[in-house]
Amino acid sequence: MTPERDGEGRVSGGGVALETGGPTAYDRVLIARHPDRPYTLDYINAIFDDFIELKGDRLYGDDGAIVGGLAWLDGLPVVVAGHQKGRDPQERVYRNFGMPHPEGYRKALRLMQLAEKWRRCFISFVDTPGAGCLDDDEQRNICGALAQCQAFASTMTVPTVAVIIGEGGSGGAIALAVANVVLMMENATYSVIQPESCAAIIWRDQKEGPRAAEALWLTAVQAHRLGIVDEILPEPPGGAHSDPQGVFPIVKEAIVRNLATLQNLGPNELRRQRYRRFRRLGVWNQEAP
């Protein structure tokens, strides 16, 4: 299916059918969490050229759960950032299982500010169960770090594209997904809460996670129906981990294509387009009884 765009450069169609059978919502959750699924650095190394990683938030320290830096995309200078999970036990601890601390989001904010200052397109990859939520994170103002990312991203005057490649969990995901265009992998998830946590709150039983997954509307197809994401990127049977080399060109093509459209918009229009995009979310109708 060839995506269509409205006058604001917003994608209204996706790369896969909106009605799909097969995996359940919780199946998608498990695929999104698969340990062999491509992570942010895999996409960066496959899609971009001459990537230079930047570390630290200039306030506290470096957080391995957020990676990013400067790169080139088909000759276009860009800034890229994303959540990063670990492959082996040691790296998982170093990356905090893809759950960034406040300094991780301040690093992401620093990268956004560089993109704005140097007039470079900003591209983000989203893959986190959620932001860090331990006492140390609260003491270092994790909520403020998330809010600062969202606030600054909403005002950027350069083209921004976010790609949800795995788990899109809560505010930890939204902090890197306030973009002009939001793309989502076919087996990725996007939700205010993890299904097991939701089940523990609602039914006092984490084993009801599959039931919660159905109720949360967290799949790519459902997010597209709600207008939360603009385009669904197809994956091979079994998930992106079954053929990463086949997935990378699909993601690259979608990023390049959408950036080309967004670059036709002026700085103020990019900001207005992003504002209108998010203002449309959450529209509801109430019928009289």
Number of C-alpha atoms within 10 A of each C-alpha: 8 9 15 13 14 8 7 18 21 22 21 16 18 23 17 19 11 14 8 8 6 7 12 12 24 19 15 24 24 15 22 25 18 14 14 14 19 24 22 26 18 14 20 23 13 14 20 19 16 12 19 13 13 16 19 18 19 11 9 13 14 19 23 25 28 30 27 25 22 21 21 16 18 11 9 12 19 22 27 30 27 32 34 29 28 18 15 10 10 10 15 17 15 15 22 20 21 27 26 27 28 28 25 29 28 27 28 30 24 19 23 28 18 17 25 20 12 13 17 20 23 26 24 27 31 31 32 29 27 22 26 22 15 10 10 12 17 14 11 14 14 25 17 14 23 24 16 16 23 19 14 15 25 20 18 26 22 27 29 32 24 25 29 29 30 31 28 30 23 17 20 28 26 21 24 29 28 25 30 30 26 25 28 30 27 25 29 29 32 30 21 17 19 22 26 19 17 21 20 15 11 12 14 12 13 17 14 17 20 17 17 24 25 14 12 17 17 26 25 28 25 18 19 20 15 15 19 20 27 24 28 27 21 19 23 14 9 12 22 26 20 15 15 18 14 13 20 19 14 16 21 17 12 20 21 15 11 21 21 13 15 24 15 13 17 13 16 12 15 25 22 17 20 24 16 13 20 15 10 11 11 10 8 5 6 5 4 4 3
